[in-house]
Amino acid sequence: MPTTGPVPADDRLDPQEMVVLHRVFRREIPLLADLVAAAPPGDRRRTTVLADHLDLVLGALAEHHEGEDDLLWPKLRERAAPSAEVVARMADQHEAIAGALAAATDLSHRWRSRADRETALHLAEALRELDRHAAAHMDDEEEHLLPLMADHITPREWSEVGERGRRSVPKAKLLIFLGAILEDATEPERHLFLSQMPAPARVLWRTLGTRLYQRTAARVRRTDVVVLPA
């Protein structure tokens, strides 16, 4: 629904969805930095497990930011002109994150093929650098941008960003990424995300997705099975 002024009260976006999504990157990027640094050199099976998970997390972050760049920032520049400096700051931060993201992605691909200690350490540091940029950006975004989104972006427009992100995730990984979103979600947040899914997809999540995510997370982290409510 196009809009040039504040979104009507009965059609306001709940920006908490972005906070829940941000938790995935806040958790997974520093965790992966530690896991990569601790990986035994030459263990190609372990390298593949971590590189596969990096592909999912880094790819999702890249697509999330590109979706914001293409679908949200132009609308906010037009509709929230008095706060244009906030949107400009978000765009500038995206550029810094894109550079750190590209460096980490390149090193991840290199490490997948080499499984060596030196590349692993460079990759771990690149992930920590990415985490520093991304965490500062998400803090700023949650404090200053989300109120603008609630006022000027409709739920339908926000759902377009989410749908674009879902299309970018390989189908075989969709349930895993949903699990990553729901892992630290509160009960109301889990209900919100699951209620937006078609009924067959909710059944698939409860019958297959929870166990698939638990096994995947345990394999990545080398821990006991992750407890995840259905």
C-alpha positions, 0 to 999 in steps of 0.5 A: 500500500503506497503511503506518503504520510504516517501509516494509519494506527490500525496498519502499523508495522511491529518492528520487533520482527527485525529485532528477532532477525538481528539476534541470529546475526548477533549470535551466529557471527561471533560464535562462528568466529570462535568455532573457526579459530578452534577447528583442527587444521586439515579436518576437512569434514569439520571445515565443510560443516562450518563453511556450509553454515557460514554460507547460510549466515553470511548470505542471509545477512547480505540479502537482508541488507540488500533488501533494505537498500532496495525496498526500505531506504527509498521509501523512508527517504521520501516519507520521513524526510526530516529524519533523512540523516538517520536513513543516510547513516544506515546506508553508510553503515551498510557499505562498511558492513558490505566490505567486511562481509565480502572479506569474510565470505572470500576467506570462508571460500578459501578456507573451505578448499584449504582447511589450513590454520592460517586461513582459519585465523584470518577468517576468524578475525574477519568475522570478528571485524564483521561482528563489530560493524554489524553489532554497532549498526544493529544497535543504531538501527534498533534505536533510531530506525525502527521507530521510523519504520513503524511510522512510515512502512506498512506490514505489507512492505516489510513482508516484501523484504522478508519474502525476498530474503526467504527466496534467497535461502536455498530450500533445503536450508529454509527450516534451518534458518527458521530454527536460527530465528526461533532459537532465542525468540520469546513465546509471543515472537515464535507465535508471530513468526509461525502464524505468518506461515502457511498451515502445511509449512507450520506442520513441516516445521513441527514434524521435521524442522525442529529436529533438523535444526537441533541436529544441525546446531549441535553438529556446528557447535559440537554441543548437546542437542539444542533445546528448541520449543516446537 
